[in-house]
Amino acid sequence: MRRFIEQEDVFRSLNRFFSLYENIPEVASSCRTFHTIYNPCERKGSDCAEGVRAFYEEAFSLLEDNASEKGYSNDILELQHDLYKEFEHILSFAGTDFRHHFVIVIPVADRPLMLRNCLQSLVKQCHIFSYGKSPLEPGARFGNISVFVFDDSADDINSVNIRDICAETTAAGVNTFYVDADQQTELIRRIPEGLRGQLNGLVGDFDSRLRHHKGASITRNIASLYIHCRLPEFGDKTLVWFIDSDEEFMVKIKKDGEVMTVPFINYFYWLDRIFTQSDVEVLTGKVVGDPPVTPSVMINSFLDDMIYFLEQMAVIDPEAECIFHDSSASNTFSADYHDMAPLFGYSRTASARKYSCSLTGKHSALSCFADFSKLSPSFFYGLHPTRTQFFSYGNGFNKTEHARTVYTGNYVVSSAGLRHFIPFAGLGLRMAGPTFGRVLRRVVGDKFVSANLPLLHRRTSSGNRMNEFRSGVVEEGGLLDLSEEFRRQFWGDVMLFSAESLSEKGYPEKLLAHAEIADAVGKVQTDIYKIYREHQALTAEKVSRVRQLFSNPSAWWNLRQDTVSSVASLKTFICLVEKNFGPSSEVMKTIADQIADGFWTKKIITALSTYYDDSRIWNDLFKLS
């Protein structure tokens, strides 16, 4: 080991870092200390590897903070990547790499394109940062990472494609296992019949075979059982990372006024450090890129921004240079895309957000108008053209804070934390993650944390800006119908805020009476319905203003032949808003009818009341596995 450490090129990247940042007193001091201790190095094996870790982590943190300040220049990113690879080589040479094995779980339903993007970004992450593998062994596999893809597709062709994508990822160096409906069914069939019949609320209805499109929450619960049975294959130090198929191992940034995605975070390294240095059971990351919510709760923020955009465009010469470029990435993680952000404890300013043009290079306002118009209908697939969430480095990657919401598309559990199931999964409602978080916060307390380790969320495929399958969204006669998704959002909010209200009374550790639970749900339902009605009235006002601006006969976009396509796109957008969120839309009538008949209210009350039994049965099941 000593001869290895004395070789001049072993610490080449670290020495380059010391040289580049020698004007910073802390770095200069570290450089002197490093060369005093490690020239030559008397330590061996893990002693030496752990000894140099502090120097590398200081370099990582300073460089990453500097990168965010200096626009993520290629030189800084290259040095960052080289530093991580260099330290991986030291760990592999020392033969002392006892870090966590990662099992990545991805539920997927009829989304082969998005899954391919997700897994390709994972392979890229592995090659860039080389977690658990020496970068000097290009032919070796990334043995510390395994992927399990749980297929919930209805289309057989999509299932074949998903299976092929898993095989491609394995061939690229990351072991990827395809878990089809038959394997999932067999897992449930092996559960003792006395327990199986009581698990409908967690793993769905079961006759002889699991149905397709069970939903992501049910699929994650099934995946938890499956991975629990296979944990011995991966050793004691295993972390299970649940992600969505529309996530990628990248972050979204603004650089010189242009929007970009970069592979900036060494996720595996920092997750391993957090779980090694603390007794965390559940860690949630967040997302950047497209907001993680349904269009039904961000339509007003987009209408505000569209009004602002059209007002600005109306007074601009269409041939003039585009003015919609801004290098700042404001309000990161502010949830200001959410029309009801105050419900979640976030402040939301009433001011509109300026559109950040997605075009690059020199171009006209006319080109920007065309691009914005083309983007607008994509809003109904989950893209928010004006409220993209950008990455901010903040205080680094290894700092954690108490959490209250699980981002179900990006959360990690320890072996002990795998026992925590997603509650009320059988209802198929939205807001499963925030509800799960409220329960976890009471059940595990400080062992539930969040960290600044976001994944890139892409709701639409980059080619056509349209989504693959999304539950609750139906295409009818060329128009999208979001009423089912809207309904699931409303009742999901009722469930979430009922759980939050009950948690203030000790739920779920404290056994509450059925009447107390019913009273809380009734009050929350009334309050949420009132907010939704107010929200719908605002939408009607704002879409009227959009139509007024857009239809102005003297507006330049209504006077040119080369804007016909753009105008048609905006007309489609307005039609979709009125169909799905307008005063004559069917969805609020449906919700009012459901409130009147009490069906969903009773289902939520029952689900909250039976959580105690669900938890007991689930824990018994884990003991049997």
C-alpha positions in Angstrom: 0.0 0.0 0.0 2.9 2.4 0.8 4.4 2.0 -2.7 0.9 2.6 -4.1 0.4 5.8 -2.2 3.9 7.1 -3.2 3.1 6.9 -6.9 2.8 10.4 -8.3 -0.4 9.9 -10.2 -2.5 8.3 -7.5 -3.7 11.7 -6.1 -3.5 13.5 -9.4 -7.0 14.9 -9.3 -6.8 15.8 -5.6 -3.5 17.6 -6.3 -5.1 19.4 -9.2 -7.8 20.5 -6.9 -5.3 21.8 -4.3 -3.5 23.7 -7.1 -6.6 25.3 -8.5 -7.9 26.5 -5.2 -4.7 27.2 -3.3 -5.8 30.8 -2.8 -8.5 29.7 -0.4 -6.9 29.5 3.1 -8.8 26.3 4.1 -7.7 24.5 1.0 -4.1 25.6 1.3 -4.0 24.4 4.9 -5.5 21.0 3.9 -3.0 20.7 1.2 -0.1 21.1 3.6 -1.6 18.7 6.1 -2.2 16.1 3.3 1.3 16.2 2.0 2.8 16.0 5.5 0.8 12.9 6.3 0.8 11.1 2.9 4.3 11.7 1.6 5.0 8.9 2.3 2.0 7.2 3.8 2.6 4.8 6.7 -1.0 3.6 6.9 -2.3 0.6 5.1 -5.5 -0.7 3.7 -8.7 0.8 5.1 -6.6 3.0 7.5 -5.2 4.9 4.5 -8.5 5.0 2.5 -10.4 6.4 5.5 -7.6 8.8 6.3 -7.8 10.4 2.9 -11.6 10.4 2.8 -11.8 13.7 4.7 -9.6 15.4 2.2 -11.7 14.2 -0.7 -15.0 15.1 0.9 -13.7 18.6 1.6 -12.8 18.8 -2.1 -16.2 17.4 -3.2 -18.1 19.9 -1.1 -16.1 23.0 -2.1 -16.0 22.1 -5.7 -19.8 21.3 -5.9 -20.6 24.6 -4.1 -18.3 26.4 -6.5 -19.9 24.7 -9.5 -23.3 25.9 -8.6 -22.0 29.5 -8.3 -20.1 29.4 -11.6 -22.7 27.9 -13.8 -21.6 24.3 -13.8 -18.7 24.8 -16.2 -17.3 21.8 -18.0 -13.9 22.1 -16.3 -15.4 22.0 -12.8 -17.7 19.1 -13.7 -14.8 17.2 -15.2 -12.7 17.7 -12.1 -15.6 16.7 -9.9 -16.1 13.4 -11.8 -12.3 12.7 -11.7 -12.1 13.2 -7.9 -14.9 10.8 -7.3 -13.4 8.2 -9.6 -10.0 8.7 -8.0 -11.3 8.0 -4.6 -13.2 5.0 -5.8 -9.9 3.6 -7.1 -8.3 4.1 -3.8 -11.1 2.2 -2.0 -11.0 -0.6 -4.5 -7.2 -0.9 -4.3 -7.3 -1.0 -0.5 -9.8 -3.9 -0.7 -11.8 -2.3 2.0 -15.0 -1.2 0.4 -17.7 -2.3 2.8 -20.3 0.2 1.7 -24.0 -0.4 1.1 -25.4 -2.5 -1.7 -28.2 -0.6 -3.5 -31.4 -2.3 -4.6 -33.3 0.0 -6.9 -37.0 -0.7 -7.2 -39.0 0.7 -10.2 -42.7 0.1 -10.7 -43.7 0.7 -14.3 -47.0 0.5 -16.2 -46.9 0.8 -19.9 -44.0 3.3 -20.0 -41.2 1.6 -21.9 -39.8 4.9 -23.3 -39.6 6.6 -19.9 -38.1 3.4 -18.3 -35.4 3.3 -21.0 -34.5 7.0 -20.3 -34.4 6.2 -16.5 -32.2 3.2 -16.8 -29.9 4.8 -19.4 -29.4 7.7 -17.0 -28.6 5.2 -14.2 -25.9 3.5 -16.4 -24.5 6.9 -17.1 -24.4 7.7 -13.4 -22.5 4.5 -12.7 -19.9 5.2 -15.4 -19.4 8.8 -14.4 -19.0 8.2 -10.6 -18.0 4.5 -10.5 -19.6 3.8 -7.1 -18.3 0.5 -5.8 -16.1 -0.2 -8.8 -12.5 0.8 -9.8 -12.6 3.0 -12.9 -9.5 1.2 -14.1 -11.6 -2.0 -14.6 -13.8 -0.9 -17.6 -15.1 -4.5 -18.2 -16.2 -5.1 -14.7 -19.9 -4.9 -13.6 -21.2 -2.4 -11.1 -21.7 -5.0 -8.5 -23.0 -2.8 -5.7 -26.1 -1.9 -7.6 -29.1 -4.1 -8.6 -32.3 -3.0 -10.2 -35.7 -4.7 -9.9 -38.4 -3.6 -12.4 -42.0 -4.5 -11.3 -44.2 -4.5 -14.4 -47.8 -3.4 -13.9 -48.5 -3.0 -17.7 -51.7 -4.0 -19.4 -50.2 -4.0 -22.9 -48.3 -7.2 -23.8 -46.1 -5.4 -26.3 -45.1 -2.8 -23.7 -44.2 -5.7 -21.3 -42.0 -7.3 -24.0 -40.3 -4.0 -24.5 -39.8 -3.5 -20.8 -38.3 -6.9 -20.4 -35.9 -6.2 -23.3 -34.9 -2.8 -21.7 -34.0 -4.7 -18.5 -31.8 -7.1 -20.5 -30.1 -4.1 -22.2 -29.3 -2.5 -18.8 -27.9 -5.8 -17.5 -25.7 -6.0 -20.7 -24.5 -2.4 -20.0 -23.1 -3.4 -16.6 -26.0 -3.0 -14.1 -27.8 -6.2 -13.0 -31.5 -5.6 -13.8 -34.2 -8.1 -12.9 -37.6 -8.1 -14.6 -40.5 -9.0 -12.2 -43.6 -9.8 -14.2 -47.2 -10.2 -13.1 -46.8 -14.0 -12.7 -44.0 -13.6 -10.2 -45.9 -10.9 -8.3 -48.9 -13.2 -8.2 -46.9 -16.1 -7.0 -45.5 -14.0 -4.2 -49.0 -13.1 -3.0 -50.2 -16.7 -3.4 -47.5 -17.9 -1.0 -48.9 -15.7 1.8 -51.0 -17.8 4.3 -54.6 -17.6 3.3 -55.7 -16.3 6.7 -53.4 -13.2 6.2 -53.9 -12.8 2.5 -57.6 -12.0 2.7 -56.9 -9.2 5.1 -54.3 -7.4 2.9 -56.6 -6.0 0.2 -56.0 -2.5 1.5 -52.3 -2.9 0.9 -51.8 -5.2 -2.1 -55.2 -5.0 -3.8 -57.8 -7.6 -4.5 -56.6 -11.0 -5.2 -58.5 -14.0 -6.8 -56.3 -16.2 -8.8 -54.1 -13.5 -10.4 -53.2 -9.9 -9.7 -54.8 -7.4 -12.1 -52.9 -5.0 -14.3 -52.7 -1.2 -13.5 -53.0 -1.9 -9.8 -51.3 1.4 -9.1 -47.8 2.5 -8.0 -48.6 2.3 -4.3 -49.8 -1.3 -4.4 -46.9 -2.3 -6.6 -44.4 -0.7 -4.2 -46.0 -2.7 -1.3 -45.7 -5.9 -3.3 -42.1 -5.0 -4.2 -41.3 -4.5 -0.5 -42.5 -8.0 0.3 -40.5 -9.4 -2.7 -37.3 -7.6 -1.9 -37.6 -8.6 1.8 -37.6 -12.2 0.8 -34.4 -11.7 -1.3 -32.5 -9.5 1.1 -30.1 -12.3 2.2 -28.7 -12.3 -1.3 -27.4 -8.7 -0.9 -25.9 -8.8 2.7 -26.7 -6.9 5.8 -25.7 -3.5 4.4 -28.5 -3.1 1.8 -30.4 0.1 1.0 -33.6 -0.2 -1.1 -34.3 2.8 -3.3 -37.8 3.3 -4.7 -38.0 5.5 -7.8 -40.5 6.1 -10.6 -40.0 5.2 -14.2 -40.2 8.9 -15.2 -37.2 9.9 -13.0 -33.6 10.3 -14.2 -30.3 10.5 -12.4 -29.8 14.1 -13.4 -30.6 17.6 -12.2 -32.0 20.6 -14.1 -30.2 23.9 -14.0 -30.1 27.2 -15.7 -26.8 28.2 -17.4 -26.3 31.5 -19.2 -30.1 31.8 -19.5 -30.5 28.3 -21.0 -32.1 25.3 -19.3 -29.9 22.3 -19.1 -29.7 18.9 -17.4 -26.4 17.7 -15.9 -25.2 14.5 -14.1 -24.1 16.4 -11.0 -24.9 14.4 -7.9 -23.1 11.2 -6.9 -26.3 9.8 -5.3 -24.9 6.4 -4.2 -21.9 7.9 -2.5 -23.8 10.4 -0.4 -26.7 8.0 0.4 -24.2 5.5 1.7 -22.6 8.2 3.9 -25.9 9.3 5.3 -27.1 5.8 6.2 -23.6 4.9 7.5 -23.3 7.8 9.8 -26.9 7.7 11.3 -29.7 5.4 12.2 -32.0 6.7 9.5 -34.7 4.2 8.4 -36.4 6.2 5.6 -34.9 9.0 3.6 -36.8 11.0 1.0 -35.2 13.0 -1.8 -37.2 15.4 -3.9 -37.5 16.1 -7.6 -36.4 18.8 -10.0 -37.8 19.4 -13.4 -41.6 18.9 -13.8 -43.6 19.4 -10.7 -44.7 16.1 -9.0 -48.4 17.0 -8.9 -51.5 16.7 -11.2 -52.4 19.6 -13.5 -55.7 20.0 -11.6 -53.9 21.7 -8.7 -51.5 23.9 -10.7 -53.8 25.2 -13.5 -54.2 28.7 -11.8 -50.5 29.3 -11.5 -50.1 28.5 -15.2 -53.0 30.7 -16.2 -51.4 33.5 -14.2 -48.2 33.0 -16.1 -49.9 32.7 -19.5 -51.7 36.0 -19.0 -48.4 37.6 -18.2 -46.8 36.0 -21.2 -49.5 37.1 -23.6 -49.6 40.7 -22.2 -45.8 40.9 -22.7 -46.0 39.4 -26.2 -48.7 41.7 -27.3 -46.4 44.8 -27.1 -43.3 43.1 -28.6 -42.2 43.2 -32.2 -42.5 39.5 -33.2 -39.3 39.9 -35.3 -37.3 41.3 -32.4 -34.9 39.2 -30.4 -36.5 37.0 -27.7 -36.5 38.6 -24.3 -37.6 35.5 -22.3 -34.3 34.3 -21.1 -33.1 34.7 -17.5 -30.1 33.1 -15.9 -31.7 33.0 -12.4 -33.4 29.8 -11.1 -35.8 31.4 -8.7 -38.0 29.8 -6.0 -36.3 26.4 -6.2 -38.4 23.8 -4.2 -40.9 26.5 -3.3 -43.9 24.6 -4.5 -45.2 27.8 -6.0 -46.5 25.7 -8.9 -49.2 24.4 -6.5 -52.4 26.5 -6.4 -53.0 25.4 -2.9 -49.5 25.7 -1.6 -50.5 27.4 1.7 -52.4 24.2 2.7 -48.9 22.5 2.8 -47.3 25.3 4.8 -45.6 27.0 1.8 -46.0 30.6 1.0 -47.1 31.4 -2.6 -46.7 34.8 -4.0 -49.6 36.1 -6.1 -47.2 37.5 -8.8 -46.9 35.7 -12.2 -43.7 34.0 -13.3 -42.0 35.0 -16.4 -41.7 32.3 -19.0 -38.2 30.9 -19.4 -37.8 30.2 -23.1 -36.6 26.7 -23.9 -35.0 27.6 -27.3 -31.3 28.0 -27.6 -29.2 30.3 -29.7 -30.3 33.6 -31.2 -34.0 33.6 -32.1 -37.0 35.9 -32.4 -40.0 36.6 -30.2 -42.1 34.9 -32.9 -40.1 31.7 -32.5 -40.5 31.9 -28.7 -44.3 32.4 -29.1 -44.5 29.3 -31.4 -42.5 27.2 -28.9 -44.6 28.3 -25.9 -47.8 27.6 -27.9 -46.6 24.1 -28.7 -45.7 23.5 -25.1 -49.1 24.7 -23.7 -51.2 21.5 -24.4 -48.4 19.5 -22.8 -49.5 21.0 -19.5 -52.3 18.4 -19.3 -49.6 15.7 -19.4 -48.0 17.1 -16.3 -45.5 19.6 -17.8 -45.6 23.1 -16.3 -43.9 25.4 -18.8 -43.4 28.3 -16.5 -42.8 26.7 -13.1 -40.0 24.2 -13.7 -38.2 23.3 -10.5 -34.4 23.9 -10.7 -31.7 22.4 -8.6 -30.0 24.4 -5.9 -26.9 23.1 -4.0 -27.8 24.6 -0.7 -25.9 23.1 2.2 -24.6 20.0 0.4 -25.6 16.4 -0.1 -25.0 14.9 3.3 -27.1 17.2 5.4 -30.5 15.9 6.5 -33.6 17.4 8.1 -36.8 16.1 9.6 -39.3 15.2 6.9 -43.1 15.1 6.7 -43.7 14.1 3.0 -42.4 11.0 1.1 -41.7 11.7 -2.5 -42.7 8.2 -3.6 -40.7 8.6 -6.8 -37.5 9.1 -4.9 -37.1 7.5 -1.4 -34.7 5.1 0.2 -35.1 2.7 3.1 -32.7 0.7 5.2 -33.2 -3.0 5.7 -35.1 -2.2 8.9 -37.1 0.5 7.1 -38.3 -1.9 4.4 -41.1 -2.9 6.8 -42.9 0.5 6.4 -45.7 0.0 3.9 -47.6 2.7 1.9 -50.9 2.9 3.8 -54.3 3.0 2.2 -52.8 1.9 -1.1 -55.9 0.0 -2.1 -57.9 3.2 -2.4 -55.8 4.3 -5.4 -55.8 7.9 -4.4 -53.3 10.6 -5.2 -51.2 12.2 -2.3 -50.0 8.7 -1.2 -46.6 10.1 -0.5 -47.6 13.0 1.7 -50.0 10.8 3.6 -47.3 8.1 4.0 -45.0 10.8 5.4 -47.5 12.0 8.0 -47.8 8.4 9.3 -44.0 7.8 9.2 -43.4 11.0 11.1 -45.4 9.7 14.0 -44.2 6.1 13.8 -40.4 6.5 13.4 -39.8 10.2 14.3 -36.2 11.3 13.8 -35.4 8.2 11.7 -37.5 9.7 8.8 -35.5 12.5 7.1 -35.1 14.3 3.8 -31.9 15.2 2.0 -31.0 17.4 -1.0 -30.7 14.5 -3.4 -33.3 15.3 -6.1 -33.9 13.3 -9.2 -34.9 14.8 -12.5 -38.7 14.4 -13.1 -39.8 14.2 -16.7 -43.6 14.0 -17.1 -43.4 14.0 -20.9 -41.1 12.2 -23.4 -38.6 14.6 -24.9 -39.6 13.8 -28.4 -43.3 14.6 -28.6 -43.8 16.2 -25.2 -46.6 13.7 -24.5 -46.8 11.2 -21.8 -47.1 7.5 -22.0 -49.7 5.8 -19.7 -50.9 7.9 -16.7 -53.6 6.6 -14.4 -56.8 8.6 -14.5 -56.1 10.3 -17.8 -58.3 9.3 -20.8 -58.2 10.6 -24.4 -61.7 11.2 -25.9 -62.1 12.4 -29.4 -58.7 14.0 -29.5 -59.3 15.8 -26.2 -57.9 14.7 -22.8 -60.2 14.0 -20.0 -58.6 14.4 -16.6 -61.7 14.0 -14.5 -60.7 10.7 -12.9 -57.3 12.1 -12.0 -59.0 15.2 -10.6 -61.4 13.1 -8.5 -58.5 11.0 -7.1 -56.7 14.3 -6.3 -59.7 15.6 -4.3 -60.2 12.5 -2.3 -56.4 12.1 -1.8 -56.4 15.6 -0.3 -59.3 14.6 2.0 -57.3 11.5 3.1 -54.0 13.5 3.6 -55.4 16.3 5.7 -57.6 13.9 7.7 -54.5 11.9 8.5 -52.7 15.1 9.4 -55.5 16.3 11.6 -55.7 12.9 13.4 -51.9 12.8 13.9 -52.3 15.9 16.1 -54.3 13.6 18.4 -51.7 10.9 18.5 -52.7 8.9 15.4 -51.6 6.3 14.5 -49.8 5.2 17.7 -52.9 6.1 19.7 -56.0 4.0 19.0 -58.7 6.5 18.2 -62.4 5.8 18.3 -64.3 5.3 15.0 -66.5 8.3 15.8 -63.5 10.6 16.3 -62.0 9.5 13.0 -65.3 10.0 11.2 -65.7 13.5 12.7 -62.2 14.6 11.6 -62.8 13.3 8.0 -66.2 15.1 7.8 -64.7 18.4 8.8 -61.7 18.0 6.4 -64.0 17.0 3.5 -66.1 20.2 4.0 -63.1 22.4 4.1 -61.3 20.9 1.1 -64.5 21.0 -1.0 -64.9 24.7 -0.2 -61.3 25.3 -1.3 -61.8 23.4 -4.5 -64.9 25.4 -5.3 -63.0 28.7 -4.8 -60.2 27.3 -6.9 -62.6 26.5 -9.8 -64.1 30.0 -9.7 -60.6 31.5 -10.0 -59.9 29.2 -12.9 -63.0 30.5 -14.7 -62.0 34.1 -14.2 -58.4 33.5 -15.4 -59.3 31.4 -18.5 -61.7 34.2 -19.5 -58.9 36.7 -19.4 -56.6 34.3 -21.4 -59.4 34.0 -24.0 -59.8 37.8 -24.1 -56.1 38.4 -24.7 -55.6 35.5 -27.1 -58.7 36.4 -29.2 -57.9 40.1 -29.6 -58.3 40.6 -33.3 -55.6 43.3 -33.3 -53.0 41.0 -31.6 -50.1 40.3 -34.1 -50.5 36.6 -33.7 -54.0 36.9 -35.2 -52.8 38.9 -38.2 -50.1 36.5 -39.6 -50.2 33.4 -41.6 -47.0 31.9 -40.0 -48.8 31.8 -36.6 -51.7 29.6 -37.6 -50.3 26.5 -36.0 -49.4 28.4 -32.8 -52.9 29.8 -32.6 -54.4 26.4 -33.0 -52.3 25.0 -30.2 -53.5 27.8 -27.8 -57.1 27.1 -28.9 -56.6 23.5 -28.0 -55.2 24.5 -24.6 -58.2 26.7 -23.8 -60.7 24.0 -24.9 -58.9 21.5 -22.5 -59.0 24.0 -19.6 -62.7 24.6 -20.0 -63.5 20.9 -20.5 -61.5 19.8 -17.4 -61.6 22.7 -15.0 -64.3 25.1 -16.3 -67.6 25.9 -14.5 -69.4 23.4 -16.8 -66.9 20.6 -16.4 -68.4 17.4 -15.0 -65.7 16.6 -12.4 -67.0 19.0 -9.7 -70.5 17.7 -10.2 -69.2 14.2 -9.8 -67.4 15.1 -6.6 -70.5 16.8 -5.2 -72.5 13.7 -6.0 -69.9 11.5 -4.3 -69.9 13.7 -1.2 -73.7 13.4 -1.1 -73.8 9.6 -1.4 -71.0 9.2 1.3 -69.3 6.3 -0.5 -65.8 7.7 -0.6 -66.2 9.3 2.8 -67.0 5.9 4.3 -64.1 4.3 2.5 -61.6 6.8 3.9 -63.0 6.5 7.4 -62.8 2.7 7.2 -59.2 2.8 5.8 -58.0 5.1 8.6 -59.8 3.0 11.2 -58.2 -0.3 9.9 -54.7 1.0 9.8 -54.0 -0.6 13.1 -54.9 -4.0 11.8 -53.0 -3.4 8.6 -49.9 -2.6 10.5 -50.1 -5.6 12.7 -50.8 -8.0 9.8 -48.0 -6.5 7.7 -45.5 -6.9 10.5 -46.6 -10.5 11.1 -46.0 -11.1 7.4 -42.5 -9.7 7.5 -41.7 -12.0 10.5 -42.9 -15.0 8.5 -40.9 -14.1 5.3 
